[in-house]
Amino acid sequence: MEVVIDLGATVKLGAFSDQSPTDGGTGGVVDRDEFATRADGQAWVLAAEGEFANIRANPREQTLAPTAPGAGRFIRFTALHALDDSPPAVAELSVTAR
């Protein structure tokens, strides 16, 4: 699953986060993901990636810091793996500017 967000303007990026569904189940909870950015509309740059080994027991918001300072107008969230071989499900995506 990929979700692309257009921020409307290029901003300096501070953090990325995703919130698992809060229905009490673990099916579809994303345990590996990545965020990429682009400013020019052409080339994606990997900004952050995470693997959350304890998310089955603690399915709460996961926050990732960028691997290097950067800016972008477009943010791409990619769910690389979800629990229980279910389609990925995310309740909320957030991007924090610096």
N, C-alpha and C positions, 0 to 999 in steps of 0.2 A: 504494500500500500504506500502510495506517495501522496502528499498534500503539498501544494505550492501556495505560498502566501505572498501577495504583493503589498509591501508596506507603504507604497505610494511615493516614497522618497528614499534616498540612500541614507542609512543611519549607521553609526558606530555600534557594533553589537557587543552586549555584555553577557548574556546568558540565554539558554534555550531550555524549555521544560515541556514535559508532557505528563498529563494526568490520566491514570488508568480509569476505566469505568468504575463507578461506585455501586454497582448492583450486587456486590458480594461474591460474585463468581470469579473464576480465574481464566475462563475461556476467552481467548483473544487478547489477554493482557500482554502488552509488548515488553519483551525482556531484552531485546537488542534493537538499537535504532541509531540513526545518524541524521545530522542536520547539515545541509550544504547551503551556500549562499552564492549569489551572483549580483553584480552591480550593472553589468553591461547588457544583460539579457542574452548572452551567448554561452559562456563557459561556467559550469558549476564548480565551486571550490569547496572541498570538505571542510567544515568548520568545527564539528564536534561529533563524537560517536560514543556510545555507551553500551555496556552490558550490565544488567541488573540481576545478579544471581539470587538475591533474596526477595525478589518482587512477588513471588507466589505467597509468601508469608506476610509481606508488607506492601500491598499494592497502592502506594501513594505517589504523589507527584515526584518525578525524577528531574533533576536540574543538571545541565551540563554547561561547563564553561567552554568558550571557544578555545581551540588548540593554539591559535595565534590571534593577535589583535587583528580586527578586520572590520569591514563595513559591507553592507549589501542592501539592495532594495528588495530582492526576491529571496525567500527562504524556502527550502525544500526539506520537508520531514519525510524520512523513509523508515518504515517499520521493517526491520530485517528478519525478525522472528517473533512469533507470538506463542504463548503457552497453550497446551492441550491441542496442538495441531488445528487451531481454530483461526478463522480470518481475524486479522488485527482489528482492535477496537481502541479508540482513544476518546476520552471525554473532553479534553481541553489541550490546546497547544498554546504556548506563550513564548514571546521573544522580549527580552529586556534590552533596552538601549543604554549605552554608557554616556 
